[in-house]
Amino acid sequence: MSELTTRKKKDIFYKALSQTLGNVSQAAEITGLSRLMHYQWMNNDPKYKTKVDELINLQLDKAEQAIYECLDNRFTKLESAKFILRYHGRSRGWAEKQELTITNKVIKFEFGDDPEATDTNIDNTEESED
């Protein structure tokens, strides 16, 4: 078998990333290409990085949609959506802890693995008007 070109390797790796929902380790295992190679492409090839980033954004869109669907189906898809958002959605504001100020009240949300154990803490202290 002839040696694959870099472009072909990138295409193969990208298809594996699509199949594994962006899991680089699994894509590397499927293709026989190294994770390091993928990260080098991400750092050195803006077109490849853009394509992979678009794939991740599509996954984030799907995960967010799953959360919206959970409003009617209490927690059916929530855990898998939270997992994706926790690790890939930070740039969109998804993180382990969020702190928001709403009408002079601080509301903290902490997401753990158990949806029933999710901690919602509402601090009713008024902000001082100095």
N, CA, C and O atoms as a MOPAC input file, in Angstrom:
PM7 MOZYME 1SCF
protein

 N      0.84100 1    -1.17900 1     0.00000 1
 C      0.00000 1     0.00000 1     0.00000 1
 C      0.88700 1     1.24400 1     0.00000 1
 O      1.85100 1     1.31800 1     0.76200 1
 N      0.57100 1     2.20100 1    -0.83500 1
 C      1.38800 1     3.40300 1    -0.92700 1
 C      1.16200 1     4.29400 1     0.29000 1
 O      0.12600 1     4.22200 1     0.95100 1
 N      2.14500 1     5.12600 1     0.56500 1
 C      2.05900 1     6.02300 1     1.70800 1
 C      0.97600 1     7.07200 1     1.46900 1
 O      0.87800 1     7.63700 1     0.38000 1
 N      0.16800 1     7.32700 1     2.49100 1
 C     -0.90300 1     8.30900 1     2.38000 1
 C     -0.34700 1     9.72200 1     2.43400 1
 O      0.60600 1    10.00200 1     3.16100 1
 N     -0.94700 1    10.59500 1     1.66500 1
 C     -0.54600 1    11.99600 1     1.73800 1
 C     -1.09100 1    12.60400 1     3.02400 1
 O     -2.01500 1    12.07600 1     3.64200 1
 N     -0.50300 1    13.70900 1     3.40600 1
 C     -0.96600 1    14.39600 1     4.61900 1
 C     -2.42300 1    14.79100 1     4.48200 1
 O     -3.18800 1    14.67300 1     5.43900 1
 N     -2.81700 1    15.25500 1     3.31600 1
 C     -4.21200 1    15.65300 1     3.09400 1
 C     -5.15100 1    14.47100 1     3.31200 1
 O     -6.19600 1    14.61500 1     3.94600 1
 N     -4.78100 1    13.30700 1     2.79000 1
 C     -5.60700 1    12.10300 1     2.96500 1
 C     -5.69100 1    11.72200 1     4.44000 1
 O     -6.75700 1    11.35700 1     4.93600 1
 N     -4.55500 1    11.81200 1     5.13600 1
 C     -4.53800 1    11.48500 1     6.56400 1
 C     -5.47400 1    12.41300 1     7.33900 1
 O     -6.20700 1    11.97700 1     8.22700 1
 N     -5.43600 1    13.68600 1     6.98900 1
 C     -6.31500 1    14.64900 1     7.66000 1
 C     -7.77900 1    14.31800 1     7.39200 1
 O     -8.60900 1    14.36900 1     8.30000 1
 N     -8.09200 1    13.98100 1     6.15500 1
 C     -9.47500 1    13.61100 1     5.81100 1
 C     -9.92400 1    12.37200 1     6.57700 1
 O    -11.03900 1    12.32500 1     7.09500 1
 N     -9.06100 1    11.38300 1     6.64400 1
 C     -9.37700 1    10.14100 1     7.35600 1
 C     -9.58200 1    10.42100 1     8.84300 1
 O    -10.52700 1     9.91900 1     9.45100 1
 N     -8.69500 1    11.22200 1     9.42000 1
 C     -8.79600 1    11.52600 1    10.84500 1
 C    -10.06300 1    12.33500 1    11.12800 1
 O    -10.75300 1    12.09300 1    12.11800 1
 N    -10.36000 1    13.28600 1    10.26000 1
 C    -11.56000 1    14.10100 1    10.43700 1
 C    -12.82400 1    13.22800 1    10.39300 1
 O    -13.73000 1    13.41400 1    11.20600 1
 N    -12.88600 1    12.29700 1     9.46900 1
 C    -14.04600 1    11.39800 1     9.38700 1
 C    -14.17100 1    10.56400 1    10.66500 1
 O    -15.27700 1    10.33600 1    11.15500 1
 N    -13.04600 1    10.11600 1    11.19600 1
 C    -13.06900 1     9.36200 1    12.46100 1
 C    -13.52200 1    10.25600 1    13.60600 1
 O    -14.25500 1     9.80600 1    14.48700 1
 N    -13.09700 1    11.51800 1    13.60500 1
 C    -13.55600 1    12.45100 1    14.63700 1
 C    -15.07300 1    12.61900 1    14.56200 1
 O    -15.75200 1    12.67800 1    15.58600 1
 N    -15.58800 1    12.69500 1    13.34800 1
 C    -17.03900 1    12.81900 1    13.16600 1
 C    -17.76400 1    11.60800 1    13.74300 1
 O    -18.79900 1    11.74800 1    14.39500 1
 N    -17.22100 1    10.43100 1    13.50100 1
 C    -17.84500 1     9.19100 1    13.97200 1
 C    -17.76400 1     9.04200 1    15.48600 1
 O    -18.63300 1     8.42100 1    16.09800 1
 N    -16.72500 1     9.60700 1    16.09100 1
 C    -16.51800 1     9.44000 1    17.53300 1
 C    -16.96600 1    10.66100 1    18.32700 1
 O    -16.61500 1    10.81000 1    19.49700 1
 N    -17.73300 1    11.52400 1    17.69700 1
 C    -18.23600 1    12.74300 1    18.34900 1
 C    -17.10400 1    13.60800 1    18.89400 1
 O    -17.22500 1    14.19800 1    19.96700 1
 N    -16.00000 1    13.67800 1    18.14500 1
 C    -14.88700 1    14.54600 1    18.51000 1
 C    -13.89000 1    13.94600 1    19.48200 1
 O    -13.00300 1    14.65600 1    19.95700 1
 N    -14.00500 1    12.66600 1    19.79300 1
 C    -13.07800 1    12.02900 1    20.72500 1
 C    -11.77000 1    11.72800 1    19.99600 1
 O    -11.69900 1    10.81700 1    19.17100 1
 N    -10.74100 1    12.50700 1    20.31400 1
 C     -9.46300 1    12.41800 1    19.60900 1
 C     -8.79200 1    11.06500 1    19.84200 1
 O     -8.24200 1    10.48300 1    18.90600 1
 N     -8.82900 1    10.56400 1    21.05800 1
 C     -8.19100 1     9.27100 1    21.35000 1
 C     -8.82900 1     8.14400 1    20.54500 1
 O     -8.13000 1     7.30400 1    19.97800 1
 N    -10.16000 1     8.13000 1    20.49800 1
 C    -10.84100 1     7.08800 1    19.72700 1
 C    -10.55700 1     7.23400 1    18.23700 1
 O    -10.35400 1     6.23700 1    17.54400 1
 N    -10.54000 1     8.46500 1    17.74000 1
 C    -10.25000 1     8.69100 1    16.32200 1
 C     -8.83500 1     8.21400 1    15.98900 1
 O     -8.60300 1     7.62900 1    14.93000 1
 N     -7.89900 1     8.46500 1    16.89200 1
 C     -6.52600 1     8.00900 1    16.67700 1
 C     -6.45300 1     6.48400 1    16.64400 1
 O     -5.74500 1     5.90200 1    15.82300 1
 N     -7.18400 1     5.85700 1    17.53700 1
 C     -7.19700 1     4.39000 1    17.57900 1
 C     -7.80200 1     3.79700 1    16.30200 1
 O     -7.28400 1     2.82500 1    15.75300 1
 N     -8.88800 1     4.38600 1    15.84600 1
 C     -9.56300 1     3.90100 1    14.63300 1
 C     -8.66900 1     4.03700 1    13.40300 1
 O     -8.59800 1     3.13000 1    12.57300 1
 N     -7.98800 1     5.17600 1    13.29300 1
 C     -7.21200 1     5.46400 1    12.08900 1
 C     -5.78000 1     4.96100 1    12.13000 1
 O     -5.13700 1     4.81100 1    11.09100 1
 N     -5.28100 1     4.70000 1    13.33600 1
 C     -3.88300 1     4.31800 1    13.45100 1
 C     -2.95000 1     5.52300 1    13.36000 1
 O     -1.73300 1     5.36700 1    13.26900 1
 N     -3.51900 1     6.70800 1    13.38400 1
 C     -2.72500 1     7.93700 1    13.37100 1
 C     -2.60200 1     8.45200 1    14.80300 1
 O     -3.42600 1     8.12900 1    15.65900 1
 N     -1.58600 1     9.24200 1    15.05300 1
 C     -1.35400 1     9.67000 1    16.43400 1
 C     -2.17600 1    10.89600 1    16.80800 1
 O     -2.51600 1    11.72900 1    15.96700 1
 N     -2.48100 1    10.97600 1    18.09500 1
 C     -3.16000 1    12.15400 1    18.63400 1
 C     -2.27500 1    13.37800 1    18.43700 1
 O     -2.76300 1    14.45800 1    18.10600 1
 N     -0.97400 1    13.20500 1    18.64200 1
 C     -0.02500 1    14.30200 1    18.48800 1
 C     -0.11400 1    14.90300 1    17.08200 1
 O     -0.07900 1    16.12200 1    16.91500 1
 N     -0.22800 1    14.04300 1    16.08600 1
 C     -0.33700 1    14.51500 1    14.71000 1
 C     -1.57200 1    15.40600 1    14.56000 1
 O     -1.50600 1    16.47000 1    13.94500 1
 N     -2.69300 1    14.96400 1    15.12400 1
 C     -3.92000 1    15.76400 1    15.06800 1
 C     -3.69800 1    17.13800 1    15.69500 1
 O     -4.08500 1    18.15200 1    15.11500 1
 N     -3.08000 1    17.17700 1    16.87300 1
 C     -2.86500 1    18.45000 1    17.55600 1
 C     -1.87300 1    19.33500 1    16.79700 1
 O     -1.99800 1    20.55900 1    16.81800 1
 N     -0.90400 1    18.73400 1    16.13700 1
 C      0.01100 1    19.51500 1    15.30000 1
 C     -0.75100 1    20.13700 1    14.12600 1
 O     -0.53100 1    21.29800 1    13.77900 1
 N     -1.64400 1    19.35700 1    13.52100 1
 C     -2.46000 1    19.90400 1    12.43400 1
 C     -3.33100 1    21.05100 1    12.94700 1
 O     -3.49200 1    22.06900 1    12.27500 1
 N     -3.89400 1    20.87200 1    14.14800 1
 C     -4.73600 1    21.91700 1    14.73100 1
 C     -3.93100 1    23.21000 1    14.92200 1
 O     -4.45600 1    24.30400 1    14.71200 1
 N     -2.66600 1    23.08600 1    15.31800 1
 C     -1.82200 1    24.25900 1    15.56300 1
 C     -1.24700 1    24.87100 1    14.28800 1
 O     -1.00500 1    26.07700 1    14.22700 1
 N     -1.02700 1    24.03700 1    13.27200 1
 C     -0.29700 1    24.50700 1    12.08900 1
 C     -1.12900 1    24.65500 1    10.82000 1
 O     -0.65600 1    25.23700 1     9.84500 1
 N     -2.34000 1    24.14900 1    10.81100 1
 C     -3.16100 1    24.19700 1     9.59800 1
 C     -4.50500 1    24.86300 1     9.91900 1
 O     -5.41500 1    24.21400 1    10.43300 1
 N     -4.62200 1    26.15500 1     9.61500 1
 C     -5.85000 1    26.88200 1     9.95000 1
 C     -7.11400 1    26.29000 1     9.31000 1
 O     -8.18800 1    26.33200 1     9.91100 1
 N     -6.99200 1    25.74100 1     8.10200 1
 C     -8.16500 1    25.15100 1     7.44100 1
 C     -8.63000 1    23.89500 1     8.18300 1
 O     -9.82700 1    23.70100 1     8.39400 1
 N     -7.68800 1    23.05400 1     8.57400 1
 C     -8.02700 1    21.84600 1     9.33200 1
 C     -8.64800 1    22.23000 1    10.67100 1
 O     -9.65800 1    21.65400 1    11.07500 1
 N     -8.04900 1    23.20200 1    11.36100 1
 C     -8.56200 1    23.65200 1    12.65500 1
 C     -9.98800 1    24.18300 1    12.51700 1
 O    -10.85100 1    23.87200 1    13.33900 1
 N    -10.23100 1    24.97300 1    11.49200 1
 C    -11.57500 1    25.51700 1    11.26400 1
 C    -12.58000 1    24.40400 1    11.04600 1
 O    -13.68600 1    24.44200 1    11.58600 1
 N    -12.20000 1    23.41800 1    10.25900 1
 C    -13.08800 1    22.28600 1     9.98000 1
 C    -13.40600 1    21.50200 1    11.25800 1
 O    -14.55900 1    21.14000 1    11.49200 1
 N    -12.39700 1    21.24200 1    12.07500 1
 C    -12.59500 1    20.51400 1    13.33200 1
 C    -13.41400 1    21.36200 1    14.30400 1
 O    -14.30600 1    20.84600 1    14.97800 1
 N    -13.11700 1    22.65800 1    14.37700 1
 C    -13.89100 1    23.54700 1    15.25100 1
 C    -15.36000 1    23.57600 1    14.84900 1
 O    -16.23400 1    23.60800 1    15.71500 1
 N    -15.64300 1    23.56600 1    13.55600 1
 C    -17.03100 1    23.52800 1    13.08100 1
 C    -17.72000 1    22.23300 1    13.50300 1
 O    -18.89900 1    22.23600 1    13.85600 1
 N    -16.97600 1    21.12200 1    13.46500 1
 C    -17.51600 1    19.84300 1    13.91800 1
 C    -17.87100 1    19.91100 1    15.40500 1
 O    -18.94500 1    19.46700 1    15.81000 1
 N    -16.97500 1    20.46200 1    16.20600 1
 C    -17.21600 1    20.59100 1    17.64500 1
 C    -18.42100 1    21.50000 1    17.88600 1
 O    -19.25300 1    21.20700 1    18.74400 1
 N    -18.51900 1    22.59400 1    17.14200 1
 C    -19.66100 1    23.49800 1    17.30000 1
 C    -20.97300 1    22.81900 1    16.93400 1
 O    -21.99600 1    23.07000 1    17.57200 1
 N    -20.96000 1    21.97300 1    15.92800 1
 C    -22.16300 1    21.21800 1    15.56700 1
 C    -22.56300 1    20.29300 1    16.71400 1
 O    -23.74700 1    20.16700 1    17.02500 1
 N    -21.58800 1    19.64900 1    17.33900 1
 C    -21.86400 1    18.79100 1    18.48800 1
 C    -22.41900 1    19.60100 1    19.64900 1
 O    -23.33100 1    19.14900 1    20.34100 1
 N    -21.87900 1    20.79100 1    19.86800 1
 C    -22.38400 1    21.65400 1    20.93000 1
 C    -23.82700 1    22.05200 1    20.66200 1
 O    -24.64900 1    22.09200 1    21.57800 1
 N    -24.13300 1    22.34900 1    19.39700 1
 C    -25.51700 1    22.67600 1    19.03400 1
 C    -26.45100 1    21.51400 1    19.36300 1
 O    -27.53700 1    21.71700 1    19.90500 1
 N    -26.02500 1    20.30200 1    19.03400 1
 C    -26.84300 1    19.12200 1    19.31800 1
 C    -27.01700 1    18.92200 1    20.82200 1
 O    -28.10300 1    18.57800 1    21.28800 1
 N    -25.94200 1    19.14000 1    21.57500 1
 C    -26.02200 1    18.97200 1    23.02600 1
 C    -26.95700 1    20.01000 1    23.63800 1
 O    -27.75200 1    19.68800 1    24.52000 1
 N    -26.86500 1    21.23800 1    23.17900 1
 C    -27.77100 1    22.27600 1    23.68100 1
 C    -29.21500 1    21.94300 1    23.33800 1
 O    -30.11200 1    22.13900 1    24.15800 1
 N    -29.44200 1    21.44100 1    22.13300 1
 C    -30.79500 1    21.05000 1    21.73200 1
 C    -31.31800 1    19.92800 1    22.62300 1
 O    -32.49600 1    19.91600 1    22.98100 1
 N    -30.44500 1    18.98400 1    22.98400 1
 C    -30.85600 1    17.89300 1    23.87300 1
 C    -31.30000 1    18.43300 1    25.22700 1
 O    -32.25200 1    17.92500 1    25.82000 1
 N    -30.61300 1    19.46200 1    25.71500 1
 C    -31.02300 1    20.06300 1    26.98400 1
 C    -32.40300 1    20.69400 1    26.84800 1
 O    -33.24300 1    20.53900 1    27.73400 1
 N    -32.64500 1    21.40200 1    25.74900 1
 C    -33.95500 1    22.00900 1    25.55100 1
 C    -35.05200 1    20.94300 1    25.48300 1
 O    -36.15100 1    21.14900 1    25.99800 1
 N    -34.75900 1    19.82100 1    24.85800 1
 C    -35.73500 1    18.73300 1    24.76900 1
 C    -36.00700 1    18.12800 1    26.14600 1
 O    -37.09400 1    17.60600 1    26.39700 1
 N    -35.01900 1    18.20000 1    27.03200 1
 C    -35.18900 1    17.65300 1    28.37800 1
 C    -36.17800 1    18.45000 1    29.21400 1
 O    -36.64200 1    17.97300 1    30.24900 1
 N    -36.49900 1    19.63900 1    28.78000 1
 C    -37.48500 1    20.41600 1    29.52100 1
 C    -38.81400 1    19.67200 1    29.58000 1
 O    -39.55600 1    19.80700 1    30.55300 1
 N    -39.12100 1    18.88800 1    28.54600 1
 C    -40.33600 1    18.09800 1    28.52100 1
 C    -40.11700 1    16.66900 1    29.02300 1
 O    -41.04100 1    16.05800 1    29.56000 1
 N    -38.91800 1    16.13800 1    28.85600 1
 C    -38.60700 1    14.74700 1    29.21900 1
 C    -37.58400 1    14.72700 1    30.34000 1
 O    -36.43900 1    14.33500 1    30.11400 1
 N    -37.94600 1    15.11900 1    31.48700 1
 C    -37.06100 1    15.30200 1    32.64800 1
 C    -35.85600 1    14.36000 1    32.67200 1
 O    -35.99900 1    13.16700 1    32.94000 1
 N    -34.67800 1    14.90000 1    32.39400 1
 C    -33.36700 1    14.26700 1    32.51500 1
 C    -33.10700 1    13.07600 1    31.59100 1
 O    -32.16000 1    12.32900 1    31.84000 1
 N    -33.89300 1    12.86200 1    30.54600 1
 C    -33.63200 1    11.69700 1    29.70700 1
 C    -32.31400 1    11.78600 1    28.95400 1
 O    -31.58400 1    10.79700 1    28.89300 1
 N    -31.98700 1    12.93100 1    28.38300 1
 C    -30.73600 1    13.08900 1    27.64200 1
 C    -29.78700 1    14.05600 1    28.34100 1
 O    -28.71100 1    14.35400 1    27.82200 1
 N    -30.16600 1    14.53000 1    29.47500 1
 C    -29.44600 1    15.60900 1    30.12300 1
 C    -28.00800 1    15.25400 1    30.46100 1
 O    -27.11100 1    16.06200 1    30.21700 1
 N    -27.76100 1    14.08300 1    31.01000 1
 C    -26.40700 1    13.73900 1    31.43800 1
 C    -25.42700 1    13.70300 1    30.26800 1
 O    -24.31600 1    14.21800 1    30.39000 1
 N    -25.80900 1    13.11100 1    29.14800 1
 C    -24.88300 1    13.06700 1    28.01700 1
 C    -24.66300 1    14.45800 1    27.44400 1
 O    -23.54900 1    14.78500 1    27.03700 1
 N    -25.69100 1    15.27100 1    27.40400 1
 C    -25.54500 1    16.64100 1    26.91000 1
 C    -24.62600 1    17.43700 1    27.82900 1
 O    -23.77300 1    18.18500 1    27.35100 1
 N    -24.78900 1    17.28500 1    29.14000 1
 C    -23.94500 1    17.99800 1    30.09100 1
 C    -22.48000 1    17.58000 1    29.94200 1
 O    -21.58100 1    18.41400 1    30.05400 1
 N    -22.24500 1    16.30800 1    29.69300 1
 C    -20.87400 1    15.83500 1    29.51100 1
 C    -20.20900 1    16.54200 1    28.33700 1
 O    -19.08800 1    17.03700 1    28.45800 1
 N    -20.90000 1    16.58700 1    27.20600 1
 C    -20.34100 1    17.23400 1    26.02000 1
 C    -20.11200 1    18.71900 1    26.28200 1
 O    -19.05500 1    19.25900 1    25.95300 1
 N    -21.09300 1    19.36600 1    26.86700 1
 C    -20.97400 1    20.80400 1    27.11800 1
 C    -19.89700 1    21.12100 1    28.14300 1
 O    -19.19500 1    22.12500 1    28.02000 1
 N    -19.76400 1    20.27300 1    29.14900 1
 C    -18.76800 1    20.48600 1    30.20200 1
 C    -17.35800 1    20.51800 1    29.62800 1
 O    -16.52400 1    21.30500 1    30.07500 1
 N    -17.08500 1    19.66700 1    28.63800 1
 C    -15.72800 1    19.55700 1    28.12400 1
 C    -15.48500 1    20.30700 1    26.82000 1
 O    -14.34200 1    20.64000 1    26.50600 1
 N    -16.52700 1    20.57200 1    26.06700 1
 C    -16.33200 1    21.26600 1    24.79400 1
 C    -17.03100 1    22.61100 1    24.72300 1
 O    -16.76300 1    23.39500 1    23.81200 1
 N    -17.91500 1    22.89400 1    25.65900 1
 C    -18.73600 1    24.08300 1    25.55000 1
 C    -18.31000 1    25.26400 1    26.39000 1
 O    -19.07600 1    26.21200 1    26.56000 1
 N    -17.10600 1    25.22300 1    26.91500 1
 C    -16.66200 1    26.32100 1    27.78700 1
 C    -16.68100 1    27.66700 1    27.07600 1
 O    -17.00000 1    28.69100 1    27.68100 1
 N    -16.34000 1    27.66400 1    25.79000 1
 C    -16.30700 1    28.93300 1    25.05700 1
 C    -17.70500 1    29.52900 1    24.89100 1
 O    -17.84400 1    30.71000 1    24.57400 1
 N    -18.73400 1    28.71700 1    25.10400 1
 C    -20.11100 1    29.20000 1    25.02900 1
 C    -20.70000 1    29.44900 1    26.41400 1
 O    -21.89500 1    29.71300 1    26.54500 1
 N    -19.86900 1    29.36700 1    27.43900 1
 C    -20.32700 1    29.65300 1    28.78800 1
 C    -20.72200 1    28.42700 1    29.58600 1
 O    -21.20600 1    28.57000 1    30.70900 1
 N    -20.53600 1    27.23300 1    29.05700 1
 C    -20.85600 1    26.01200 1    29.79700 1
 C    -19.63900 1    25.62600 1    30.61400 1
 O    -18.54900 1    25.44600 1    30.07200 1
 N    -19.82600 1    25.50000 1    31.90700 1
 C    -18.73100 1    25.13900 1    32.80000 1
 C    -19.30600 1    24.43800 1    34.01900 1
 O    -20.52200 1    24.37700 1    34.19800 1
 N    -18.42600 1    23.91500 1    34.84800 1
 C    -18.86300 1    23.23200 1    36.06500 1
 C    -19.64300 1    24.17200 1    36.97400 1
 O    -20.63500 1    23.77000 1    37.58200 1
 N    -19.20100 1    25.41200 1    37.06900 1
 C    -19.85000 1    26.37600 1    37.95300 1
 C    -20.16100 1    27.63600 1    37.16500 1
 O    -19.35400 1    28.09900 1    36.36000 1
 N    -21.32200 1    28.17200 1    37.40600 1
 C    -21.72300 1    29.44100 1    36.80200 1
 C    -22.16400 1    30.36400 1    37.92200 1
 O    -22.81200 1    29.92600 1    38.87200 1
 N    -21.82700 1    31.60400 1    37.82000 1
 C    -22.29600 1    32.57600 1    38.79300 1
 C    -22.89200 1    33.73900 1    38.01300 1
 O    -22.22200 1    34.34900 1    37.18000 1
 N    -24.14700 1    34.03700 1    38.28800 1
 C    -24.86500 1    35.08700 1    37.58900 1
 C    -25.41100 1    36.08500 1    38.59600 1
 O    -25.78600 1    35.70700 1    39.70600 1
 N    -25.45600 1    37.33000 1    38.22500 1
 C    -26.10000 1    38.32800 1    39.05900 1
 C    -27.38800 1    38.73800 1    38.35700 1
 O    -27.36900 1    39.25000 1    37.23800 1
 N    -28.51100 1    38.50100 1    39.04100 1
 C    -29.81600 1    38.80500 1    38.47000 1
 C    -30.59300 1    39.63200 1    39.48900 1
 O    -30.81200 1    39.18500 1    40.61500 1
 N    -31.00000 1    40.80300 1    39.10900 1
 C    -31.76500 1    41.70800 1    39.97300 1
 C    -31.25000 1    41.71500 1    41.41000 1
 O    -31.98300 1    41.42800 1    42.35600 1
 N    -29.97600 1    42.04800 1    41.54200 1
 C    -29.32500 1    42.19200 1    42.83800 1
 C    -29.26000 1    40.90900 1    43.65700 1
 O    -29.08500 1    40.97400 1    44.87400 1
 N    -29.39500 1    39.76200 1    43.03600 1
 C    -29.25500 1    38.48300 1    43.73100 1
 C    -28.20500 1    37.66000 1    43.00300 1
 O    -28.14000 1    37.68000 1    41.77400 1
 N    -27.38400 1    36.93700 1    43.75400 1
 C    -26.39200 1    36.06000 1    43.15100 1
 C    -26.94500 1    34.64500 1    43.18400 1
 O    -27.35200 1    34.15200 1    44.23600 1
 N    -26.95700 1    34.00000 1    42.03400 1
 C    -27.44500 1    32.62600 1    41.93600 1
 C    -26.28300 1    31.77300 1    41.45200 1
 O    -25.68400 1    32.06900 1    40.41800 1
 N    -25.96200 1    30.72500 1    42.18400 1
 C    -24.86800 1    29.83300 1    41.80200 1
 C    -25.44000 1    28.47300 1    41.43800 1
 O    -26.28000 1    27.92500 1    42.15200 1
 N    -24.97600 1    27.94000 1    40.32800 1
 C    -25.38200 1    26.60400 1    39.89500 1
 C    -24.13300 1    25.74800 1    39.83300 1
 O    -23.14400 1    26.13000 1    39.20700 1
 N    -24.17100 1    24.59500 1    40.47700 1
 C    -23.07000 1    23.65200 1    40.41500 1
 C    -23.61600 1    22.34300 1    39.89200 1
 O    -24.54300 1    21.77200 1    40.46800 1
 N    -23.03900 1    21.86200 1    38.79200 1
 C    -23.50800 1    20.63800 1    38.16900 1
 C    -22.57900 1    19.49700 1    38.51900 1
 O    -21.36700 1    19.58000 1    38.31800 1
 N    -23.15400 1    18.43500 1    39.04200 1
 C    -22.39300 1    17.23100 1    39.33200 1
 C    -22.87800 1    16.10500 1    38.44400 1
 O    -23.56500 1    16.34200 1    37.45100 1
 N    -22.52500 1    14.88900 1    38.79500 1
 C    -22.94100 1    13.74000 1    37.99700 1
 C    -24.37400 1    13.31900 1    38.25900 1
 O    -24.99200 1    12.69900 1    37.39400 1
 N    -24.92000 1    13.63500 1    39.42000 1
 C    -26.26800 1    13.22800 1    39.77800 1
 C    -27.21000 1    14.42100 1    39.63800 1
 O    -27.11400 1    15.36700 1    40.41900 1
 N    -28.13300 1    14.39700 1    38.64500 1
 C    -29.02000 1    15.54100 1    38.44100 1
 C    -29.87900 1    15.85000 1    39.65400 1
 O    -30.25300 1    17.00500 1    39.86000 1
 N    -30.19900 1    14.85600 1    40.45500 1
 C    -31.01000 1    15.09300 1    41.64400 1
 C    -30.20800 1    15.82700 1    42.71100 1
 O    -30.77800 1    16.49300 1    43.57500 1
 N    -28.87600 1    15.70200 1    42.64700 1
 C    -28.02200 1    16.32200 1    43.65600 1
 C    -27.52000 1    17.69000 1    43.21800 1
 O    -26.69700 1    18.29100 1    43.90800 1
 N    -27.99800 1    18.19500 1    42.08500 1
 C    -27.56300 1    19.49600 1    41.60200 1
 C    -27.86300 1    20.54900 1    42.64600 1
 O    -28.98500 1    20.64100 1    43.14200 1
 N    -26.86200 1    21.34300 1    42.97700 1
 C    -26.98100 1    22.33200 1    44.03200 1
 C    -27.34900 1    23.68000 1    43.43000 1
 O    -26.63800 1    24.19700 1    42.56900 1
 N    -28.44200 1    24.23600 1    43.87700 1
 C    -28.82100 1    25.57900 1    43.47900 1
 C    -28.84600 1    26.42000 1    44.73800 1
 O    -29.63500 1    26.16400 1    45.64700 1
 N    -27.99800 1    27.40700 1    44.79400 1
 C    -27.88600 1    28.23400 1    45.97800 1
 C    -28.27600 1    29.65200 1    45.60500 1
 O    -27.67500 1    30.24800 1    44.71100 1
 N    -29.26200 1    30.18900 1    46.27300 1
 C    -29.68100 1    31.55600 1    46.00600 1
 C    -29.31800 1    32.40500 1    47.22000 1
 O    -29.77800 1    32.16000 1    48.33600 1
 N    -28.49300 1    33.39600 1    46.97400 1
 C    -28.06600 1    34.30400 1    48.02100 1
 C    -28.92700 1    35.56200 1    47.90500 1
 O    -28.83800 1    36.27100 1    46.90300 1
 N    -29.73400 1    35.84600 1    48.88300 1
 C    -30.66800 1    36.97700 1    48.81600 1
 C    -30.09300 1    38.28900 1    49.32700 1
 O    -30.83800 1    39.23900 1    49.56900 1
 N    -28.77600 1    38.35200 1    49.49400 1
 C    -28.20800 1    39.59800 1    49.98900 1
 C    -28.27000 1    40.67000 1    48.91000 1
 O    -27.94600 1    40.43700 1    47.74500 1
 N    -28.68700 1    41.82100 1    49.32600 1
 C    -28.77600 1    42.96000 1    48.42400 1
 C    -27.38100 1    43.53800 1    48.22200 1
 O    -26.57400 1    43.55700 1    49.15100 1
 N    -27.09400 1    44.00900 1    47.01300 1
 C    -25.84100 1    44.67300 1    46.77100 1
 C    -25.92300 1    46.08000 1    47.33900 1
 O    -26.96500 1    46.73000 1    47.25900 1
 N    -24.81200 1    46.55100 1    47.91600 1
 C    -24.81800 1    47.90600 1    48.46400 1
 C    -24.70500 1    48.91400 1    47.34100 1
 O    -24.03400 1    48.67300 1    46.33800 1
 N    -25.35400 1    50.02600 1    47.51300 1
 C    -25.31900 1    51.08400 1    46.49600 1
 C    -24.41600 1    52.19000 1    46.98200 1
 O    -24.88400 1    53.18100 1    47.54300 1
 N    -23.08800 1    52.02400 1    46.76400 1
 C    -22.11900 1    53.03200 1    47.21200 1
 C    -21.91200 1    54.07600 1    46.17600 1
 O    -21.13000 1    55.00400 1    46.38100 1

